[in-house]
Amino acid sequence: MGSKFVGALKCFVKRPVDTVRIMLSLDQYDPRAVASIKEQCPDIDVEKLGVHVGIFLAVLLLACGVLAYVLALLYGMGMV
């Protein structure tokens, strides 16, 4: 799973707009986005791409929230 996750992140960095289009589509994928992803990242499973990138973005959001909370605490104590 690690290599698939890293591959999905590399594909997200190469083609962020197409990856988000695939993530946001409910029933059918945008054919242009799928073709672009297959061209740039041929070894990526398009069905699992949204899941892997979504997990990454959720963890990133959580980390930013924790960092903001810690900085607010430090600021409140007068350490920053």
Secondary structure, 3 states (H helix, E strand, C coil): CHHHHHHHHHHHHHCHHHHHHHHHCCCCCCHHHHHHHHHHCCCCCHHHHHHHHHHHHHHHHHHHHHHHHHHHHHHHCCCC
